[in-house]
Amino acid sequence: MITIISGTNRRDSEALQFARHYAELLRAKTTKEVKLLNLEEIPHDWFHPDMYEEEGQSSSIAAIQDEYILPAERFVFVVPEYNGSFPGVLKLFIDACSIRDYKGNFGRKKAALVGIASGRAGNLRGLDHLTGILIHQGCIIYPEKVHVASIPQLKDSQGNIADAKTLQVIERQADGFLGF
């Protein structure tokens, strides 16, 4: 199974649009199950001081972990730039999952990273931060990261991703990741 994580809880985010595109692309290229985890839709009952103890982990985060994280063999993280890094909700989510079955979450599993930003660097720094965290957890990072910059200029009048070069770069990463 491949889990694609839209790395923000912002409503109607650009990250979700890119994550949906990536999910459609992978579904067309593989027979593996592809699931999309939209952090916008996760409940927030797990954010409390006891979340760092296994017996304090909420059943909602355990259910998400059981459905999207533990059975996944691969991950695609689509991560917007927030304040020169990645969204705190993604870090908090990784922290919450790490309490139960630490090695089973990301250990020896593969991940591709896509950074998106309105600015020039396509979340270069944020992907570096996320890479360090995932490697610490034992994840194997696909070396060809995608950095999508200047998002507003890449869309058509209906708001769809329309830039041919951007779509090619994403497809090339997807192809390489499936063979990785």
Secondary structure by P-SEA (a helix, b strand, c coil): cbbbbccccccccaaaaaaaaaaaaaaaccccbbbbbcccccccccccccccccccccaaaaaaaacccccccbbbbbbbbccccccaaaaaaaaaaaccccccccccbbbbbbbbccccccaaaaaaaaaaaaaaabbbbccbbbbbcccccccccccccccaaaaaaaaaaaaaaaac
